[in-house]
Amino acid sequence: MSWLHQLFRRAKAEAELNEEIRFYLDQETQLRIDRGASPSEARQAARRDFGSLALVKETTRERWGWTLIENFVRDLHYAARLLRRSPLFASTAIVSLALGIGANTAIFSLMDLVMLRMLPVREPHRLVQVQKLHGDSTRGNLSYPMFDELRRDLRNFDGLLAHSGIDQHEVIIDGRQETVKAELVSDNYHQVLGVSAQLGRTFSGETAGPVAVISDGYWRRRFGSDPSAIGRTFQLNKAVFTIAGVMPADFFGTVAGIVADITIPM
């Protein structure tokens, strides 16, 4: 509802209230005149018995919910007068507010991207992170042999995957060397997350080996969305890998904010 509509309703209600008060006082005055009082005495007695007109109007406004609006408008006028008296303070306050709002917006956007947004995987609310707790209460990552042992003895989990951090690596594609963001993952990585490739396939325990999957962004950027990218080879650390699949556009892995161009099995 617009402010103009609110003001119109308030003016109409105020007019109706004044009319009702005037009608009541006229009736009470006439009643006293009929009992023998003079018009002036009758009017004074009616006003006295009715009580404070200002108090009745204030109580009615509170029930209508307009007192909050009046106080807010009054505070705005008061703040505007203070700011006009101190233009330097006003400028400093406005700039500070703008910087604070901008900084908070940027921080929340980052938090939403990195921490609050659900991962685009199957049942993301069921994912947990397993870490090693040291004697000094610090946390650390598991070694691959420890991960492999835990995976063989699963009891309370449907699956356990492992992934390394995303690092810069040099690869050779079509005889040309270039830098990519690559990540090592366990061979059941995509199966545990419940994510399939949009083109080709992911790797699994049965097919793991010199194969890799690439991100949608890298596929579009490097291969121009060409489906023939499936089956192409590249060399990384003297090993030759075959591109087996392209991941969906909304899949970014298990950590938001940075996406691996190439994912290869550990």
C-alpha positions, 0 to 999 in steps of 0.5 A: 500500500502506498504512502499516499493511500495511507495518508488519504485513509488517515485524513478520512478517519480523522474527519470521521473521528472529529464528526463522531466527537462533535455529534456526541458533544452536541447530543450531551449538550442538548440533553443537559439543556433539556434538563434546565442548564444554560447552553454554556453550562451544558457545553462545559459539562459535556466537555468535562464529562467526555474527558481530554479530546487530545488523549482520545485522539492519541489513543485512537491513533495508536490503535490505528497503528499510525503513531509509529509512522508519525514518530518515524516521520518526526525522527526523519525531520529531526535528523534532517535538521541536524544534518543541515546544521553540520554538512561535514558530519552529514557527508562523513556519515553518508560516506560511512554508511555507503562504504559499510553497506557496500562492504557488507553486501560484498562479504555476504555475496562471498559467504553465499557463494562459498558457504551458504549455497548448496552444492549442485550434487545429489542430497548435499545436506547429507555430505560431511567432511572427515578430518584428522584431529591432532593431539593439540586439537588442530585439524588436518587432512587425511593421507591417501592410505588412511582414506583407502583404509577407511573406505574399505571399512565403511560402516556409517557412510554410504560412500567416502571420497577424497580430493586434493586442492586445486593447483596450477599445472602445465599440460600439453594439448595438441603439442601446445603447452598451457596452464590449467587448474587441475584437481586429483580426486578418488576414482569414486568421486563422481559416484559418491556425489551422484553427478553425471557428465553432460557429455561422455562419462565420468571415471569409476573404479573399474575404468579409472586410469589415464582418463580425465573429465573437464569442466563445462567452462574449460570445454567451451573456452578451450574446445569451443563446445566441440563434442569431439573433445571427448577422446582427445588426449593431453599430457600432464606430468609425463602421463597421457590422459584421455578426456572421457567426459564434460561435467555439467555447467552448474557443477563446481566440485566440493568447494565453491569459488574456484572450479578445476578445469581438469579432474583426474583420478588419484 
